[in-house]
Every structure is written in C-alpha cells, then in structure tokens.
Amino acid sequence: MKTRIQPIHLALGVAALALALWLVIGAMMLPVDKGYTVVGTRVFPLGVALLMGAVGMGLVTQAITGGFRLLGKEPEVAEAKLARQRVHAVVWVSAGLLVDALVIEHVGFVFASTVLFALAARGFGSKRWAYNVVIGLLLSWPIYIGFTMGLGLSLPGLLKPWL
C-alpha cells in the first residue's frame, strides 16, 4: 500500500523549517558578548530555532508518510464549525496583540498585558471575562516586577502621569 504525500501538510513542515533557518540566521547576526557571561545573546534564539527545526522535521516526516496523524476524521459539519472557531480564535488573539501594541505605552505593561491575556483567553474559548482579567493581573504583575526589579529592564510603567 503506497502512502500519499499531503501537499498542504508538507508546505506547513517546510514553512516551519524555513522559520527555523530564519531564526538561526537572525541569531548569528546578534553581537557576541565579550565579557564574562556564561550564556551569550545567541543561546536562546538558537534554542528556539533548534526546537522549531525539530517540529518542522516532524511535520515533514508525517506529511510524506501519509499526513498528520492527530487531526482526526470528523464529519464535514463538525469541520465547518471547527473552522469558524479557529477563525474566531485568531481574531480574538490578534485583537489582543493589536490592543497591547497600541496601548502599552499609555497604560503600562501590567494593564496592557492583562487585556492581552483576557482577549487571548476569549480566543481559546473562555467567556469568564472577570476571571480572565484577574488571572491576567496575577500573571502580569510578577512578570513586571521580575523584569524591572529583578533583571533591571525597563518596561512601560503602570500608568502614565496624564491619567
């Protein structure tokens, strides 16, 4: 029995490999620290590139051996509903990223990240807005503290003086 290559699955795998290569090229363009650092600036981008490359290889392997295994075989009606849900998820998460980018300088990291979390959670199906806002605050506040006080990085403050 001959297995059929799934072109769209192969395209996704090749795209993941291309992204991994792009990450490697970008990482190699970063400056090398000349100090006493144990972990240089290239380590994390190269680690992400390695993981993306592994995912890409797995996707290509599955594509040439018959297609992705874990997609499941659902009826057309369920597939149409799932496609609508995926579009809604992309819209909600994209809206969260856009709002975050637009307001982070005005309302600060904590509040912008809270809104991002709430909208992304809605994209993944949660309809509990108040709960999502509380969880977003509980996640973004320690991240803000850790980055500003722990690492000494500069993130947009909590609120701008005009408020």
N, C-alpha and C positions, 0 to 999 in steps of 0.2 A: 504494500500500500504506500503510495507516494504522498508525501505531505506537501501542501501548497503554501508557498510564501505569501504572507499577508502584507501587501504593499504599504498600507497606512501604518501598520504596526512597525514595519521596517523603517519607515520615514521617521516615526517617533524615536526609535532607537538611535538612528543616525543623527537626529537633531540633538539628542542627549549627549552623544559622543562629541558632536561639534561644540556644544556648550562647554563640555569638559576641556576640550582643546583651547577654546577661547579663554577659559579661566586660567589654564596653565600659562598661556601667552601673557595674560594680564598680570599674573603673579610674578613672572620672570621680569616684568618691566618695573616692578617695585624696587625701591632703593634697598640696598643691603646695609644693615646696621653695622657700624664699625666699632661698637662699644663692647660691653661685657654681657650682652644679652644672650641668654641660652636659647630662647625662641625668637627667631627673626621674623621680619614682616612677611615673609613668603610662606611660612609654615601653614597657617590656617587656610589661605586661599588654595594652596596645593593640596591640602587635605580634603577640602570641598571638591576640588577638581578630581581627585582620586575616587571619591565616593560617587560623583556624577559619572565618571567613566565606567565604574563598576555597574551602575544602574543601566547605563547605555548598552554595555556589553550584554547584560541580562536581557534587555528588551530586544536587541538584535538577535540573540540566540533564540528567544521564544518566537520571534517573527519568522525566522527561517525554518523553524521546526513545527509550523502549523498555526501560529498566532498566540496571543496572550492567553494564558491558562485560566486566570481567575476572573474573567469577565462574566461568566455565567451565560446561560442561554435563556433569556426572558422573552415573553411574547411581545409583539410589536407595540401593543397599547402600553405595557409597562415601560418599554424602551422610550416611547414618546414622553411619558410622564417624567422619567428619569432625565431625559434630555432637557426638559423645561426646568427641572430642579437644578440641574447643573448650570444652566444659563442664569437662573436667579442667584445661585451661589456666587458665580463670577461677578455679577452686577453688584451684589452687596459688598463683597470683599474689595472690588475695585473702587467702589464708592468710599469705603473706609480708608483706603490708601490715599485717594484723592483729597478727601477731607483732612486727613492727617497732614498731608503735604501743604495744604493751603492754610491751616490754622495753627500749626505747631509754633511758629514764631510769635503769634499773638496770644495764645492761651497757655503755652508752655508744653513741655514734654508729657507730663503726667496726664493732663486733661485731653490732649490730642491722642495719646496712646489709649486712653480709656475709651474714647469714641471709636477709634480704630478697632479695639477689641470687641466692643458691643456690636458694631456693624459686621465684623467678620464672624462673630458667633451667630448672628442672624443669618448670614450666608450659609452657615453649616446647619441651620435648621432650628436654632433656639429662638423661642418667641418670648422669653422672660427678660425684658429689657432692663428692669431694675436690678435683677440678679447679675446680668452681664455687666452692667455699669459698676456694680460693687466689686465683682471679680476683676474687672479691668483696672480699677483703682488699686486693689490689693496687689495686683501684679506689677503695675507701672511704678508705683511709689517706691518699692525697694530697688527696682532697677534704676530709677533716677538717683536714689541715694547712693547705690553702689557705684554707678558710673561717675557721679560728681564728687562724692567724698572719698570713696574707696580708690578709684582709679585716677581721680583728678582731671577728668574730662569735662568739657564744657557742653552741657545740654541746655536748651532753652528753659529758662526759669519757670516757676509755677504760674505766675501771671505777670503780664507787662504792667508798668506803672499807670497806664491810662485807664485801667479798669477800676 
